[in-house]
Amino acid sequence: MDKHTKAAILQHIVRVTHAEVRVFNTSTQIDYYGQKRREKSFVNEANIVSLLKKKAKPGVPIIFGRHSVCYALIADRMSFYYLIGPLTTGLDAARLPQVNIKIEQLSHTSSCDTDVWFDELSLLQNMLTNSPIQGTDIYQANNIGAVEVHENALRTTAYFYNNQENNFKHNPYDQEVRELKSIEEGNIERLNDSMHSRLPVMFTR
């Protein structure tokens, strides 16, 4: 991707998400997109590369933050690092990897819908590294909402189990017990008798 195309994409992300974009080479900031701010950087720049090395997942932005403020970090194949943020979103930043952010500077952050932000990050990630990810992939790769996903899986399992038990007809309980006991004891004759006995079916509750 040429320099002008890259700059156009970064400026587009700034317009859509209202987030600042800093470009680093190793640990030195070499470019900036967004409205210039008077205060010093929100992030301890010395932590950026170390965070990338510890948390980076190939082809996926790293999401991190503190005090409800989030950032994203993307590495391209030419050893440039793109820091997007600070930004307030719908994410619970307390569950994300932490960075050094000064509390008195948080009032200067912009806000953006999480899904919109992740879609824009996916666009930049795809253009930089040719990794075909979607916004939803960022959630999974960063373990965002993992607790909610697990709880939903438990609720779904319980729902289908209850439907199976309550909405379909079963043999009477005592007949099923006899069949299982016959199998346990290896009594084929009693198993056949139990299976072919004519008993009224019923709904289990």
QUIVENRA-V556415 format. One record per backbone hydrogen bond with DSSP energy under -0.5 kcal/mol. NH is the residue of the N-H (numbers start at 0). CO is the residue of the C=O. Records with the same first field share a line. If there is no record, write none. Layout:
NH->CO ; CO
This chain:
5->1
6->2
7->3
8->4
9->5
10->6
11->7
12->8
13->9
14->10
15->11
16->12
17->13
18->12
20->32
21->82
22->30
23->80
24->27
25->23 ; 78
26->24
27->24
29->22
30->22
32->20
43->99
44->42
46->43
47->44
48->44
49->45
50->46
51->47
52->48
53->49
54->50
55->51
56->59
59->56
61->72
63->70
64->96
65->68
68->65
69->86
70->63
71->83
72->61
73->81
75->79
76->127
78->75
80->23
81->73
82->21 ; 80
83->71 ; 81
84->19 ; 82
86->69
87->109
88->67
92->90
94->91
95->92
96->62
100->98
104->101
105->102
107->104
108->105
109->85
111->87
116->112
117->113
118->114
119->115
120->116
121->117
122->118
123->119
124->120
125->121
126->122
127->123
128->124
129->125
130->124
131->129
132->130
136->133
137->133 ; 134
138->134
139->135
140->136
141->137
142->139
143->138
145->142
148->144
149->145
150->146
151->147
152->148
153->149
154->150
155->151
156->152
157->153
158->154
159->155
160->156
161->157
162->158
163->159
164->160
165->161
166->162
169->201
175->171
176->172
177->173
178->174
179->175
180->176
181->177
182->178
183->179
184->180
185->181 ; 182
186->181
187->185
190->186
191->187
192->188
193->189
194->190
195->191
196->192 ; 193
198->196
201->169
203->164 ; 167
